Amino acid sequence: MFIGLLSDTHGVFSPEFREFLSPVDEIWHAGDFGGGLALAATIAGFKPLIGVSGNCDDRILIYDYPEYRVWDCEGKKILMTHIGGSPGHYYPRALALIRQFGPDVFVCGHSHILKVMHDPDHDLLYLNPGAAGLQGWQQVRTALRFVIDGTGIHDMEVYNLLRK
């Protein structure tokens, strides 16, 4: 399965990101959609969408996009939440979820910092796609896309768009 990964769109789903994500089968969104249900519906109308609510999201989103999700994708257990921290520095709630569910892949957003790394302490792949929106301090807007299959995650690509 070909996956596109976004976070922190904060109300913006730019044409450049649509083009980058056009070949994917599914989009995962790690929270802070912004734009309420309308932006989530726009993304879901573009590609099938799995997402979580973020700390800046309208609380009505939580009915369709809960605070965290756990699911299986191609034999890998995925855990997604918005505020996660990073390996060695997880937020307490994220660490509790990691310990509870034992995911193969942990996805989060919030920091606006793109980071992909193996966490040897929890034997998982950590994915934070950075921020695709215009809100925040980041100078480069980012997203990821990758293939996930029975062998793992591979062919990962980073999309960088300079913030104007």
C-alpha positions in Angstrom: 0.0 0.0 0.0 1.3 3.5 -0.9 0.8 5.9 2.0 0.9 9.7 2.2 1.6 11.2 5.6 0.7 14.8 6.7 0.4 16.7 9.9 -0.2 20.2 11.0 -1.9 21.4 7.9 -3.6 24.2 9.9 -6.3 24.8 7.4 -4.2 24.5 4.2 -4.1 21.6 1.7 -2.0 23.2 -1.1 -2.0 22.1 -4.7 1.7 21.2 -4.4 0.9 18.7 -1.6 -2.0 17.3 -3.6 0.3 16.7 -6.5 2.9 15.0 -4.3 0.1 12.8 -2.7 -1.8 12.1 -6.0 -0.3 8.6 -6.5 -0.9 7.4 -2.9 -3.6 4.9 -2.0 -4.4 6.5 1.4 -3.5 9.6 3.4 -2.7 9.5 7.1 -3.0 12.8 9.0 -1.3 13.2 12.4 -3.5 16.0 13.7 -4.0 19.8 13.6 -6.1 19.7 10.5 -7.3 23.3 11.1 -10.3 24.3 9.0 -12.5 22.0 11.0 -14.5 19.3 9.3 -14.3 21.1 6.0 -10.6 20.6 5.5 -10.8 17.0 6.7 -13.6 16.4 4.2 -11.5 18.0 1.4 -8.6 15.6 2.1 -11.0 12.6 2.5 -12.6 13.5 -0.8 -9.2 13.5 -2.4 -8.0 10.1 -1.0 -9.1 7.8 1.8 -8.1 9.4 5.1 -7.1 8.0 8.5 -6.4 10.8 11.0 -6.4 12.0 14.6 -7.3 15.3 16.2 -4.7 17.7 17.3 -4.5 20.2 20.1 -5.5 23.1 17.7 -8.5 21.2 16.2 -12.1 22.0 16.7 -13.4 19.4 19.3 -16.1 18.3 16.8 -13.4 16.6 14.8 -12.9 14.1 17.7 -16.0 12.1 16.6 -14.4 11.2 13.3 -10.7 11.7 14.2 -10.1 10.6 17.8 -7.1 11.6 19.9 -5.3 8.4 19.0 -5.7 5.5 16.7 -4.4 2.0 16.5 -4.8 -0.2 13.4 -3.2 -2.8 11.3 -1.8 -1.9 7.8 -0.2 -4.7 5.8 0.6 -6.7 8.9 2.1 -3.8 10.8 0.6 -2.3 13.9 0.3 1.5 13.6 -0.2 3.9 16.5 -1.0 7.5 15.7 -1.5 10.5 18.0 -0.8 14.2 17.6 1.4 15.0 20.5 4.0 12.3 20.8 7.4 13.8 21.5 10.3 11.8 20.0 12.3 8.7 20.9 14.0 9.2 24.3 11.7 12.2 24.9 8.1 10.9 24.5 5.3 12.7 26.1 3.9 10.7 29.1 0.6 9.9 27.3 2.3 8.8 24.1 4.7 6.6 26.0 1.8 5.0 27.9 0.1 4.3 24.5 3.4 2.9 23.1 3.7 0.6 26.1 0.1 -0.4 26.0 -0.1 -1.2 22.2 3.4 -2.1 21.3 3.2 -0.7 17.7 5.6 -1.4 14.9 5.1 2.2 13.7 4.5 5.3 15.8 3.2 8.3 14.0 2.8 11.8 15.5 2.9 15.5 14.6 2.8 18.7 16.7 6.5 19.6 16.6 6.5 20.8 13.0 9.8 19.0 12.7 10.1 16.2 10.2 11.8 13.2 11.8 12.1 9.6 10.8 14.0 7.2 12.9 14.2 3.8 14.5 13.5 3.7 18.2 15.6 0.8 19.5 14.1 1.0 23.0 10.6 0.2 21.8 11.6 -1.5 18.5 9.4 0.7 16.4 9.7 3.1 13.5 9.1 6.7 14.5 7.5 9.0 11.9 6.7 12.7 12.2 6.0 14.3 8.8 6.6 17.8 10.1 4.1 20.5 9.1 2.3 20.9 5.8 0.6 24.1 6.7 1.6 27.8 6.9 1.0 28.3 10.7 4.1 28.0 12.9 7.8 28.8 12.8 9.0 26.3 10.2 10.6 27.6 7.0 10.0 24.4 5.0 6.6 22.7 4.7 6.9 18.9 4.6 5.2 15.6 4.0 6.1 12.0 3.5 5.1 9.2 1.3 6.1 5.5 1.4 5.2 2.0 0.7 4.2 -0.3 3.5 3.9 -4.1 2.8 4.6 -7.4 4.5 8.4 -6.6 4.5 8.0 -3.3 6.2 8.2 0.4 5.2 10.4 1.3 2.2 10.7 3.7 -0.7 10.1 6.7 1.6 10.2 10.1 0.0 10.2 13.5 1.7 8.4 16.5 0.1 9.9 19.9 0.9 8.1 23.1 0.0 9.8 26.4 1.0 7.4 28.6 2.9 6.6 31.8 1.1 
